[in-house]
């Protein structure tokens, strides 16, 4: 029997009310100085699909009400808690005091494999930085771990929104394995 694509109405989705009854995965995502509104919209969709705790927006990252963010997110901003923070360093320091693991999505000299994470490393805040410059050194100084995605081609990088989606779902998979 051939595979049949599900019709739109056949796809099981949580309503906004049902979503409130489901515990979110203890992962926050900080989007700092993301240039592209399309990348922000895509990150919102991945965050919704992974049912993470929240998105934090800082620097010149476009807000979810930006026309291009809204177009790309397809309404995900209505399902993922998000907020703009004016002082990301202060916010990260407070999260760390609350017991969060601070993680960078960045190429570093000491990457950590997501499979190495243990239950006590959650909740976790993942920092995704600018498409060109990456995560700021100031933020890296606060990080407990850094995640990178193995690359097998010549470029050694992915679009930031693609990388966010991969890492968020790997983090959720690891958390749910406990």
C-alpha positions in Angstrom: 0.0 0.0 0.0 1.5 3.4 -0.9 2.2 6.0 1.7 -0.6 8.7 1.9 0.1 12.2 3.0 -2.2 13.4 5.8 -4.7 16.0 5.0 -4.5 19.2 7.0 -7.4 18.3 9.2 -6.0 14.9 10.0 -2.8 16.2 11.6 -3.2 16.1 15.4 -2.4 19.4 17.0 -2.7 20.7 20.5 -5.1 23.6 20.9 -3.9 26.6 22.9 -5.9 25.4 25.9 -4.4 21.8 25.6 -0.9 23.2 25.2 -1.3 24.9 28.6 -2.0 21.5 30.2 1.3 20.1 28.8 4.5 20.7 30.6 7.0 22.6 28.5 10.6 21.3 28.1 12.9 23.2 30.4 14.8 25.0 27.7 15.0 28.7 27.0 16.4 30.2 23.8 18.1 33.5 23.7 18.1 35.1 20.2 20.7 37.9 20.4 21.4 40.3 17.4 19.8 38.0 14.8 19.7 40.1 11.6 17.1 38.2 9.6 13.5 38.4 10.5 13.0 35.1 8.6 15.5 33.4 10.9 13.5 34.6 13.9 10.3 33.3 12.5 11.9 30.0 11.8 13.3 29.8 15.3 9.8 30.5 16.7 8.4 27.6 14.7 11.1 25.2 15.9 10.6 26.4 19.5 6.9 25.7 19.2 7.5 22.3 17.7 9.9 21.4 20.5 7.6 22.9 23.1 10.3 24.8 24.8 9.8 27.0 27.8 10.4 30.4 26.3 12.3 32.6 23.7 14.2 35.6 24.9 14.9 38.3 22.4 17.7 40.9 22.8 19.8 43.3 20.8 18.6 44.2 17.4 16.8 40.9 16.9 13.4 41.6 15.2 10.3 41.2 17.3 7.6 38.6 16.5 5.2 41.4 15.4 7.6 42.3 12.5 5.9 41.5 9.2 8.6 39.1 8.0 8.8 37.3 11.3 5.1 36.9 11.4 5.1 35.6 7.8 7.7 32.9 8.5 6.5 31.9 12.0 3.0 31.1 10.7 1.5 32.2 14.1 4.0 30.2 16.3 4.5 33.4 18.3 1.1 32.9 19.7 2.1 29.5 21.1 5.6 30.0 22.4 6.1 32.3 25.4 8.5 35.1 24.4 9.8 38.4 25.8 12.2 41.1 24.9 15.0 41.5 27.5 17.0 44.7 27.6 20.0 43.4 29.5 20.9 39.9 28.3 24.0 39.6 30.4 22.1 40.4 33.6 19.3 38.0 32.6 21.8 35.2 31.9 23.5 35.8 35.3 20.1 35.6 37.0 19.2 32.4 35.1 22.6 30.9 36.2 21.8 31.8 39.8 18.5 30.0 39.4 20.3 26.8 38.4 20.2 27.1 34.6 23.0 25.7 32.5 24.0 28.4 30.0 24.9 27.0 26.6 26.1 28.5 23.4 25.4 27.4 19.9 28.8 28.1 18.6 32.1 26.6 17.3 34.5 26.6 20.2 37.7 24.9 21.4 35.7 22.8 23.8 32.4 21.6 22.4 30.0 19.4 24.4 28.0 16.7 22.9 24.3 16.9 23.8 24.4 13.2 24.5 26.7 14.0 27.4 24.1 16.1 29.2 22.7 14.8 32.5 19.4 15.6 34.1 20.9 18.1 36.5 22.0 20.3 33.5 18.3 21.2 32.9 16.8 23.8 32.9 19.1 25.1 30.1 19.3 28.4 28.3 20.6 28.1 24.7 22.2 31.2 23.2 22.1 31.7 19.5 23.9 34.7 18.1 24.4 36.8 15.0 24.5 35.1 11.6 28.0 36.5 10.9 29.6 37.0 14.3 28.0 34.2 16.3 27.7 34.3 20.1 29.4 37.3 21.7 32.6 36.6 23.7 31.0 38.3 26.7 28.2 35.6 26.7 30.7 32.8 26.1 32.4 33.8 29.4 29.1 32.8 31.2 28.6 29.6 29.3 28.9 26.2 30.9 28.8 24.3 27.6 28.9 25.0 23.9 27.2 22.8 21.3 28.2 22.5 17.7 26.7 20.4 14.9 29.2 18.1 13.1 29.8 19.3 9.6 31.0 17.0 6.8 31.2 19.5 3.9 33.4 22.5 3.1 31.4 25.3 4.7 31.5 24.2 8.3 28.4 26.2 9.2 24.6 26.1 8.9 22.0 28.8 8.7 21.3 29.9 12.3 17.7 29.0 12.2 18.5 25.5 10.9 21.1 25.0 13.6 18.6 26.2 16.2 16.1 23.6 15.1 18.6 20.8 15.1 19.9 21.6 18.5 16.5 22.3 20.1 15.2 18.9 19.0 18.4 17.2 20.2 18.1 18.8 23.6 14.4 17.8 23.9 15.3 14.2 22.8 18.1 14.1 25.5 15.8 15.6 28.2 13.0 13.1 27.4 15.4 10.2 27.6 15.9 10.7 31.4 
